[in-house]
Every structure is written in structure tokens, then in C-alpha cells.
Amino acid sequence: MSRRRDNHAAPPRRGFTIAEVLVAILITGIIAGVIYGSYMGGLRIIYDSQQDMERTHMASLILDRIASDLACAFLRADKEYLFFVGTGGGEGEYPSDSVTFISSHHERQGRDARESTLSMVSYFLAPGDKDELFILRREDPRLDDDPFSGGEARVIGEGVAGLKFEYNGEEGWTSSWDSRESSSLPIAVRVKLILRTEEEAGGEEGAEAVRYTTFVTETAVPAGGNWEEKEEEETEGGKQKQ
């Protein structure tokens, strides 16, 4: 029995043309770019969120520390070295205020330490790297005739752009305070802290974008008010009781 020969040969196999390969590479590159962009965008969001959390946490610690000292502000008008002085500094949008006052918030280093529960406390800004500023807290437990120096100053925050204090008295809010003239403490103090954060890939080419975040707190001063008036009221009250 003879075999029948198939005269129809299979068509030859052909590969991809250069145009098809280039189109495939182009499509793959576009897809990879979209995936990479989404991935880097997600990382940027996570990084920014972490920075925001750290910045908010640091600002909260700084403002809480300042508020706790201000809430313990102490004044005796008959003592020249016991006073409350807040001065404005800097110009424009980013102020550089400072405040110096007596606080009863001091903790003795030991039972036999020759220190009072009162201490001179100051808050102010000092230059740091680039355009950043440090916020410092100075405390001097030894009260003397030179209250604006001495003690130990420590950095409690960095990346600061501005620090603003406002004081509430009988005539409303004011940007400065001097108990040596008014013989009184402010009723409340408002603190504004401006933090500076540099962000990559922003601004001009080769430069970094700078973002500013403002945090504000307001604290009451329990001993606020006119000290002389309080002394008179206490004296009159003592006479009435007699």
C-alpha cells in the first residue's frame, strides 16, 4: 500500500520585527514608569507623614514645657530680682522674641542642695545651621543681681524659624511685658512657635523647598494680675477678720 505524500509544506516561522520590539519596549517602559512613580509617591507620602508627626511631637513637647513654666510664674514687687520681662525681637513674618521670669517649677537636685524652689527661667532663640534656629531654655536656680545671665542653657528644639510671645493684661493683648514697670504678671500668655522643614525636589533646580508650620498655645498665669493690689486686698481682708 503506497503512502500519499503531502505536497503542502508548513509556512516558515517568522520572528518579531524591529518595530514590534521597539513598541514592546516602549510600552514596558511606560508601565514601569507608572509603577515606579506610584511607588515613589507612596514613599514620599509616608516620609512626609513621619516628618509631620515628628514635627508635631517636638512642637508639643516644647510648648508644654514653656506652658508649665509660665503657669508657675512668680512675682514679688518688693524684690528687684524677681520679675517678669518679655521682649520682642526680629522683624517681619518670623519673630525672635524672648522671655525671662521667675518660676516656682524648679526641682532641687538633692535634699541638701542650697537651692530655692524658685529659679530664673528664660526662653530665646539662637543661630543654628544654615537658616535654622535653636530654641533654648536657660535656668538659673541661684537668684542674684544679674538675672539675665548665669545658669545653664539647653537646646530644647531645632529647626525653628520663629518664636512669638503675647501677653494678656488689663488693657488686652500686648507684644511685650515688664513687671518692673507694671508691678504685675500677665493674666495669660500666648506662645507661637514656627518650625522650618526642608523638602527635597522643590523650588528652583538644585534647591530645596522650605515649608513652615505654626503651632500656637495659650496658657493662664494663676498668679497673674497686679501684685500691689493683691497685697492691699490681703491686708484689708486680714484687718476685717480681726
Order of alpha helices (4+ residues) and beta strands (2+ residues): alpha-beta-beta-beta-beta-beta-beta-beta-beta-alpha-beta-beta-beta-beta-alpha
